Amino acid sequence: MEKSLPLHLRHVHSFSVIINRSHAILHSIAIAFLIYYRVSFLLQETRTITVPSLPWLLIFASELLLSFAWLLAQAYRWRPVSRFVFPERLPSDDKLPAIDVFICTADPDKEPTVEVMNTVISAMALDYPPEKLHVYFSDDAGSAVTLSCMKEAWNFARSWLPFCRRYDIKTRCPELYFSGSQDDHGDFQRSEFKAERQKIEDKYEVFKERVRRAKEGAAISNRGDHPSLIQVIRDQNTNEELQEDQVQMPLLVYVAREKRPCHHHNFKAGALNVLLRVSAIISNSPYILVLDCDMYCNDPTSARQAMCCHFDPQISSSLAFVQFPQTFRNISNDDIYDSQLRFLFKINWFGLDGLRGPVLSGTNFYIKREALFGSFSKKEGINLMELRRSFGQSNEFIKTLGQDYNHTLPNDGESSTMLLEEAKVLASCSYENQTTWGTKVGFMYFCVIEDYFTGYTLHCKGWKSVYLYPPRAQFMGTSTTNFNDISIQWTRWASGLVHVAMSRFCPLIYGPRRMSLLQSMGYAQVAFLPLLSSLSLWGFALIPQLCLFNGIPLFPEVSDPIFSIYLFIFVSSLLKYLYEILASGGEIRTWKNEWKIWMIKSVTSYSYGSLDAVLNKLGITKASFLPTNKVTDDEQVKRYEMGIFDFQAATMFLAPLVTIILVNMTAIVGGVVRVMVLDNGDHWQKLFGQMFLSFYVLITNYAVIEGMMIRKDKASIPTSVTLLSAVFSAIIFSLGSAILC
């Protein structure tokens, strides 16, 4: 009877479906009236048109772009679902499949080593049979210090893992556990436990001190020019008396792929493909967990929860990956930069799960190895030369594609040495030459956002994915919490997304022939979001203001019935967004902050990312990748926790914000003066819409005004940026008034 019970259940958010579809119908009707109003004006006879056509066309284009972005986003609202799993119904441990864990790091200066090692330790401590768990750590810097710290982590894990198993510790990241920031289960009042805990905590402090010393005495390594190195981390303290359960350790492998200046290394996707090949000849587990180096395993049961979906007979054959949300432990109550990406993980991915599954999100996913090998995996009768053209010349690796392949874990013998030498070949920078790695097999190289494009490719091939959002966060990371770093991060993401949108893989062209229209719309919304947001927001931030300053109306008079259509669209958008935030556990301040940061991103990161994608498409620039800085500054953290914007950012991110604020200030002052002094009293009805828009821009972005004029701390906006932006504003008014009016 137990075997007939489902491993997981899916629940449709019926009430949200009704609300979403009803709102979509009403909002669509309102947009149709808006379009009719604009088109009717443009079709008037030339002699009856009293307003210049160019600004009218530009604001109409901005309205259309924003409406199109809204239309694409309706894919998320069509059929949101939640899933519930039952790990207790899984088969016994001896029947569970093996799992490889991939952890990637790129820069030890930007990714604190202690935090990275905590991720490694927490992955080794997953509640899974240790003989079926293999952890692979990719060090793109090829740092000897990182390798040394890996050995220290292994030594500490020999004490930490038995402690977690013995007392059923839920928080298996030692840093989180000893900081006391997470609740745990069990009876921990016994003196035996307290003594053991203190002993382990002392060992952890020793471990951290050794890591810090290794970092301080580190020699500078050539991160872009080093050979491949593969090393299995083994017991170091052989003289220590170990308990029986301390011997049960997962395999831990250090991998530094070869990097040479003359070879393109394909960023994170290249590192993951090296791990894919190296792990194949060592453990060849059918399932893979991918983690960012700062994303701890916060709940040891994530592997079993994922297997509830991968083992479900109704979906297992077509299921490519199980995606968990990204959760961050350093998020403040205000989260003024939307560092947690709340809207994606608490709203949008539930909607995509109601179609054929969420987007692959960079980390926290259990993916089926077979899905990454295209049509070649586990099939008999495929020509050997065809396999070599796709996967390279390694016979050992090609053997792993067969159904009858039996892997052998490395030991201290000669066979182990030969295996590791073969692994070095697979990690060489020239191995992928003349193969289809990154184009047809493995993680895709098409753009810098390998996660989005790899997931998109899998869905186009017919694979599905599911989204699990358990009550307890399965993974816990550290997010970027300052304006400069988050702007750089979003610029990189925006560049990659727009690159896909403008390519032959455009989801609106390439997608509908291979997946449902709604799923194509979901992928298109993600890909086009930076471009549509930046173009439309720049239009709304400048065009009405220039016309307001010159007394040119662009919106209907307040007494005109069509004005109520604009009012309905504006209010309906705000209220629907507020409903979604409240329904997903947010607050009114969450709504205010997310709306503000979307506007800020649109005129900064989204704009620069879109421009970079265009220049890359034209061959003027090349794609680049900067690791996100995870090193924290105490003063910046304090300001973030207090909800104070930190404007210690590059001028390229500050100048657009200040310029827009100055333009809107000047426009609203000019508009008020025109209405109150220069006109006969009824002109306010024609310009009210533009005056309100300028006021809304200013009040929403009050933090920028505060940084310009009120604050005098070192995190305020520099005077030089304000003066530069004043020059830009004057140029915009001069040229804009001459061209538009």
Secondary structure, DSSP 8 states (H G I E B T S, - for coil): -GGGS-SEEEEE-HHHHHHHHHHHHHHHHHHHHHHHHHHHHHTS-GGG--S-HHHHHHHHHHHHHHHHHHHHHHHHHHS-EEEEE-GGGS--GGGS--EEEEEEE--TTTS-HHHHHHHHHHHHTSSS-GGGEEEEEEETT--HHHHHHHHHHHHHHHHHHHHHHHHT-S---HHHHHHT-S---S---SHHHHHHHHHHHHHHHHHHHHHHHHHHT-----TTSB--EEEE-----TTS---GGGG---EEEEEE--B-TTS---HHHHHHHHHHHHHHHHT--SEEEEEETT-EE-STTHHHHHHHHHT-TTTGGGEEEEE----BTT--SS-TT-TT-HHIIIIIHHHHHTTT-----SSSEEEEHHHHTTTTTT-SS--HHHHHHHH-S-HHHHHTTSTT-------SSHHHHHHHHHHHHHTSTTTTTTS-BTTTBSS--SSS-HHHHHHHHHHHTT-EEEE---SS-SEEB----SHHHHHHHHHHHHHHHHHHHTSTT-TTTTSTTTS-HHHHHHHHHHHHHHHHHHHHHHHHHHHHHHHHHTT---S--TTSHHHHHHHHHHHHHHHHHHHHHHHTT--HHHHHHHHHHHHHHHHTHHHHHHHHHHHHHTTSS------------HHHHHHHHTT-----S-HHHHHHHHHHHHHHHHHHHHHHHIIIIIS-S-HHHHHHHHHHHHHHHHHHTHHHHIIIII--STTS--HHHHHHHHHHHHHHHHHHHHHH-
